[in-house]
Amino acid sequence: MIKRVCTATILLFVLSFSVILLGDESSTKYFPDSLDSYWIYEDQDGNEFTRRVIEGEEIGDEVLSAFSSEPELENWQDYSCFLRASLYKVNDDGIVLVVGDEIEKALKARLKYEADSYLEVIMKDAPQGGSVDIDIITEAQNDFLLLPDTVVENEEWDVTEKKGAIKMKANGPGMPEPAIMSKIKCMQ
């Protein structure tokens, strides 16, 4: 709950300044881009992390701006693409975070946590020698549209799409076959 409130607050903060940025046509830079520039974020518990501008990365024919985060994320369930994105670009669509790999890792960590919790319940009543194989499948769009080039009041936009599924297969005599535990498709 607290993570959602923090994320929503940050998004509202960014959106509140978007009118100023979008009103100035000469404003093409949304984030400082000089090497070693940094921001220090602090959450409600006093935990800090630093986002630092690092050398950009070339993907295909475009060079993307890049950030590093310190300390590194220990638990991918805590990933927030608003705060922990490592690559971004500003184009005709608006501010786009390139986060497909990170979103897949975060979704996989969340689904693995759910599968492990479910597996713990199943294995309590499982016959001796029984086991369950778990396969977690994730897919996410690479680009995350943080802020469109033009913002219209009361208009919504899709920022990204992600899909995930947990498949389980029972092994051993007397083991009931678990159903697909979780299958999600969501737009943010």
C-alpha positions in Angstrom: 0.0 0.0 0.0 2.8 2.4 0.9 4.7 1.6 -2.3 1.6 2.5 -4.3 1.1 5.8 -2.5 4.8 6.7 -3.0 4.6 5.8 -6.7 1.4 7.8 -7.1 2.8 10.8 -5.3 5.9 10.8 -7.6 3.8 10.5 -10.7 1.6 13.4 -9.6 4.7 15.5 -8.9 6.1 14.8 -12.4 2.7 15.5 -14.0 2.3 18.8 -12.1 5.4 20.1 -13.6 4.7 18.7 -17.1 2.6 21.7 -18.0 5.5 24.0 -17.4 7.9 21.8 -19.4 5.5 21.2 -22.3 4.7 24.9 -22.5 8.3 25.8 -23.2 8.9 24.5 -26.8 12.6 24.9 -26.4 12.7 22.6 -23.4 14.0 19.3 -24.8 15.7 18.1 -21.7 13.6 16.6 -18.9 16.3 15.3 -16.7 19.8 16.6 -16.1 22.1 14.7 -18.5 25.7 15.8 -17.5 27.7 12.8 -16.3 27.7 12.2 -12.6 24.7 14.4 -11.9 22.6 12.7 -9.3 19.4 12.8 -7.2 19.0 11.3 -3.7 15.6 9.9 -2.9 14.4 9.1 0.6 11.3 7.0 1.4 9.0 7.4 4.4 11.2 5.0 6.4 14.4 7.2 5.9 15.9 4.7 3.4 17.9 6.5 0.7 19.0 5.6 -2.8 20.9 7.6 -5.3 20.1 7.8 -9.1 23.2 9.0 -11.0 23.6 9.9 -14.7 26.0 7.5 -16.4 27.3 7.1 -20.0 24.4 6.5 -22.4 23.8 3.2 -24.1 23.5 2.6 -27.9 20.6 0.4 -28.9 20.2 0.0 -32.7 20.7 3.4 -34.2 19.8 5.5 -31.2 21.7 6.5 -28.1 19.6 6.3 -24.9 20.4 8.3 -21.8 21.2 6.2 -18.7 21.0 6.1 -14.9 22.5 3.9 -12.3 20.9 3.3 -8.9 22.8 2.9 -5.6 22.5 0.8 -3.6 21.4 -1.9 -6.1 18.0 -3.3 -5.8 18.1 -6.5 -3.6 14.5 -7.7 -4.1 13.0 -7.3 -7.5 9.5 -7.4 -6.0 10.3 -3.8 -4.8 11.1 -2.6 -8.3 9.4 0.6 -9.4 9.9 1.7 -13.0 9.2 5.3 -12.0 12.2 5.4 -9.7 14.5 2.6 -10.9 14.5 2.9 -14.7 18.0 2.7 -16.1 17.4 3.9 -19.7 15.2 6.6 -21.1 14.6 8.6 -24.2 12.7 11.7 -25.1 11.0 11.5 -28.5 7.9 12.7 -30.4 5.7 10.5 -28.1 7.0 12.1 -24.9 9.2 10.7 -22.1 9.8 7.0 -22.6 11.5 4.7 -20.1 13.1 1.6 -21.6 12.3 -0.9 -18.9 11.1 -4.2 -20.5 13.8 -6.4 -19.0 13.4 -4.8 -15.5 9.5 -5.1 -15.6 9.9 -8.8 -16.5 12.3 -9.4 -13.7 10.0 -7.7 -11.2 6.9 -9.6 -12.5 8.8 -12.9 -12.3 9.9 -12.2 -8.7 6.3 -11.4 -7.7 4.9 -14.5 -9.4 7.6 -16.7 -7.9 6.7 -15.4 -4.5 3.1 -16.3 -5.1 4.0 -19.7 -6.5 6.3 -20.5 -3.5 3.5 -19.6 -1.1 1.0 -21.8 -2.9 3.6 -24.6 -3.2 4.2 -24.5 0.6 0.5 -25.2 1.2 0.3 -28.0 -1.4 3.4 -29.7 -0.1 2.1 -29.9 3.5 -0.4 -32.6 2.3 1.7 -34.1 -0.5 2.6 -37.8 -0.4 6.2 -38.8 0.4 8.4 -38.3 -2.7 6.0 -36.0 -4.4 7.2 -32.7 -6.0 5.9 -29.9 -8.2 7.7 -28.3 -11.1 7.1 -24.6 -11.5 7.4 -22.6 -14.7 7.0 -18.8 -14.6 6.4 -17.1 -18.0 6.6 -13.3 -18.3 6.5 -10.8 -21.2 6.5 -7.0 -21.1 6.7 -4.2 -23.6 10.1 -2.6 -23.7 8.9 1.0 -23.7 7.1 2.6 -20.8 5.4 5.9 -21.7 5.9 7.9 -18.6 4.6 11.2 -19.9 3.1 11.9 -23.4 4.4 14.9 -25.4 1.0 16.6 -25.0 -1.2 16.1 -21.9 -4.9 16.7 -22.2 -7.0 17.2 -19.1 -9.0 14.1 -18.2 -7.4 12.0 -20.9 -5.8 8.6 -20.1 -3.0 6.9 -21.8 -1.6 3.3 -21.7 2.0 3.3 -20.5 2.9 -0.4 -20.9 1.5 -3.9 -21.1 2.8 -6.9 -19.2 1.7 -10.6 -19.1 2.6 -13.4 -16.8 1.6 -17.0 -16.0 2.6 -19.6 -13.4 2.4 -23.2 -14.6 2.8 -26.1 -12.2 3.3 -29.8 -13.0 2.9 -32.5 -10.3 5.5 -35.3 -10.1 5.2 -38.5 -8.1 2.5 -41.0 -7.2 -0.7 -39.6 -5.6 0.1 -36.0 -6.4 -2.9 -34.0 -7.6 -2.3 -31.9 -10.7 -2.4 -28.2 -9.8 -4.2 -25.9 -12.1 -2.6 -22.8 -13.6 -2.3 -20.8 -10.5 -2.1 -17.3 -11.9 -2.4 -15.8 -15.3 -2.4 -12.1 -15.7 -2.4 -9.5 -18.4 -2.5 -5.9 -17.4 -2.1 -2.5 -18.8 -0.7 0.3 -16.6 
